[in-house]
Amino acid sequence: MSRGELRPGAFLDLDALEARLGVSRTPLRDALLQLDAEGFVAILPRRGVQLRPLTRDDIRHLYEIVGALEGAALLAAFLGLGAPEAAALRRLNTEMEEAVEADDFDRYYERNLAFHDVFLDRCDNERLVRLVRTLKERLYDWPRRRGFVKAWELASVREHAAFARLVAAGDARGAADHLRDVHWSYAVQERFIEEYYFAPEAHAGAPSSPAPGKRR
């Protein structure tokens, strides 16, 4: 699904999944029940298992939750962030910008995950971090959309740069507020969300790339 092989609203072929994963129906069913509880799929009686499309409200709510949780994770981890971490944020953001300019969105995605992991990995609240990553997977990879909005990626790089400056300055509250009120603000990102998730060309079969949500 993370390679964009299935589209939102598609039904899963359970026989094919069993064969591909090498599992029996019982563990597959248990896994699907968990995914249903987490909102990734919908189990529809007599119809099958459907990949749940993200609605605008879904995305807005996910942004609100992830923004709040990443801000909390940052505050919990902030005493462990010093000059080396600030330098890592700047380096990773430079590499993200270079990847965008090269249209290498797989590399951009990898560097973006590493950027956020600079503080997430230093948060000792494992449940919080696990929840953040699960919610991001819902935005990014289930299923991954096709194409990209380059302007969004460049805007995200600028937001990352501002965040890195706040971390370097020791401004924990300012950095947490930036995550919540800018980087993960649905209102700030709405024009890009509309173009990426809901414009007709967003589903027209362009080459697969990581979803912008995951690069936030």
C-alpha positions in Angstrom: 0.0 0.0 0.0 2.9 2.4 0.7 4.0 2.1 -2.9 0.7 3.5 -4.1 -0.5 0.2 -5.6 -4.0 0.6 -4.1 -6.2 3.6 -4.2 -8.5 5.1 -1.6 -11.8 3.3 -1.6 -10.4 0.1 -3.1 -11.3 -3.3 -1.7 -8.6 -5.6 -0.5 -8.2 -9.0 -2.1 -7.9 -11.2 1.0 -6.8 -14.3 -0.8 -4.1 -12.4 -2.6 -3.0 -10.9 0.7 -2.8 -14.3 2.4 -0.6 -15.6 -0.4 1.6 -12.5 -0.6 2.1 -12.3 3.2 2.3 -16.0 3.8 -0.2 -16.0 6.6 -3.5 -17.7 7.3 -6.9 -16.1 7.4 -7.0 -15.9 11.2 -4.0 -13.6 11.8 -4.9 -11.6 8.8 -8.4 -11.1 10.1 -7.0 -10.0 13.5 -4.7 -7.5 11.8 -7.6 -6.1 9.8 -9.7 -5.7 12.9 -6.9 -3.7 14.4 -6.6 -1.6 11.2 -10.4 -1.1 11.3 -10.2 0.2 14.9 -7.4 2.6 13.9 -9.4 3.9 10.9 -7.1 2.5 8.1 -9.8 0.2 6.7 -13.5 -0.3 6.9 -14.9 -3.9 7.3 -18.2 -3.9 5.5 -20.5 -6.8 6.0 -21.0 -8.9 2.9 -18.9 -6.5 0.9 -15.3 -6.9 2.1 -12.5 -4.8 3.5 -12.2 -1.3 2.0 -9.3 1.2 2.3 -10.9 4.1 4.0 -10.5 7.3 2.0 -9.4 10.3 4.0 -12.1 13.0 4.2 -11.3 16.7 4.8 -12.5 16.3 8.4 -10.2 13.3 8.8 -7.2 15.2 7.7 -8.1 18.3 9.8 -8.6 16.2 12.9 -5.3 14.3 12.3 -3.4 17.5 11.8 -4.8 18.9 15.1 -3.9 15.7 17.0 -0.4 15.3 15.5 0.4 18.9 16.0 -0.5 18.8 19.6 1.3 15.5 20.2 4.5 16.4 18.4 4.6 19.7 20.4 4.2 17.7 23.6 7.0 15.3 22.5 9.3 18.2 21.7 8.7 19.8 25.1 9.4 16.4 26.8 12.6 16.0 24.8 13.9 19.6 24.8 16.4 19.3 27.6 18.1 16.6 25.5 18.4 18.9 22.4 21.6 20.8 22.2 24.0 22.1 19.5 24.5 18.7 17.9 20.8 18.2 17.4 20.3 21.8 16.1 23.0 21.1 13.6 21.4 17.8 12.6 18.1 19.7 12.0 19.8 22.2 9.7 21.7 19.5 7.8 18.7 17.4 7.3 16.6 20.3 6.1 19.3 21.3 3.6 19.2 17.8 2.3 15.4 17.9 2.0 15.7 21.1 0.0 18.3 19.5 -2.3 16.0 16.5 -2.7 13.0 18.6 -3.7 15.0 20.5 -6.3 16.2 17.2 -7.7 12.6 15.9 -7.7 13.9 13.0 -5.5 10.9 12.7 -3.2 11.9 9.3 -1.8 15.0 10.9 -0.5 13.0 13.9 0.7 10.7 11.6 2.6 13.6 9.7 4.3 15.3 13.0 5.4 12.0 14.4 6.6 11.4 11.4 8.9 15.0 11.8 10.2 14.3 15.5 10.8 11.3 14.8 13.0 13.1 11.8 14.6 15.7 14.2 16.0 13.3 15.1 18.7 10.9 12.2 18.6 13.7 9.7 19.4 14.6 11.8 22.4 11.1 11.7 23.9 10.8 9.1 26.6 7.0 8.8 26.3 7.0 5.8 24.0 3.2 5.6 23.8 3.0 9.2 22.6 5.7 8.7 19.9 4.1 5.4 18.8 0.7 7.2 18.4 2.3 10.0 16.4 3.8 7.6 14.0 0.6 5.6 13.6 -1.4 8.8 12.8 1.2 9.9 10.3 1.0 6.5 8.6 -2.7 7.1 8.2 -1.9 10.4 6.5 0.9 9.1 4.4 0.9 5.5 3.5 -2.6 4.0 3.5 -2.7 4.2 0.7 0.0 6.4 -0.6 -1.3 8.9 -3.1 0.3 9.6 -6.5 2.2 12.7 -7.6 3.3 15.6 -5.4 2.8 19.3 -4.8 6.3 20.8 -5.1 5.3 24.1 -3.6 4.1 22.3 -0.5 7.5 20.6 -0.1 9.3 23.9 -0.4 7.0 25.6 2.1 7.7 22.7 4.4 11.4 23.3 4.1 10.9 26.9 5.1 8.8 25.8 8.1 11.5 23.3 9.1 14.2 26.1 8.9 12.1 28.3 11.2 11.7 25.4 13.6 15.4 24.7 13.6 16.2 28.3 14.5 13.8 28.2 17.4 15.4 25.0 18.7 18.9 26.5 18.3 17.8 29.5 20.3 16.5 27.3 23.1 13.0 28.5 22.6 11.1 25.3 23.6 7.6 26.9 23.8 8.1 28.8 20.5 9.2 25.7 18.7 6.3 23.6 20.0 3.9 26.4 19.1 5.4 26.5 15.6 4.8 22.8 15.2 1.1 23.1 16.3 0.2 26.4 14.8 2.1 26.5 11.5 3.6 23.1 10.5 0.5 21.1 11.5 -2.1 23.8 11.1 -4.9 22.7 8.8 -5.7 26.3 8.1 -2.1 27.1 7.1 -1.8 23.9 4.9 -5.3 23.8 3.6 -4.6 25.1 0.1 -1.9 22.4 -0.4 -4.1 19.7 1.1 -6.9 20.6 -1.3 -4.5 20.4 -4.3 -2.8 17.2 -3.2 -5.7 15.1 -1.8 -8.7 16.4 -3.7 -7.8 17.9 -7.0 -8.8 15.6 -9.9 -5.2 15.4 -11.1 -4.1 14.1 -7.7 -5.6 10.7 -8.7 -4.7 10.7 -12.3 -1.8 8.1 -12.2 1.3 10.3 -11.9 4.4 8.5 -10.5 4.1 7.5 -7.0 5.8 9.5 -4.3 5.6 9.9 -0.5 2.6 11.9 0.6 3.2 15.5 1.8 1.6 14.7 5.1 4.5 12.4 5.9 7.0 15.0 5.0 5.6 17.5 7.4 
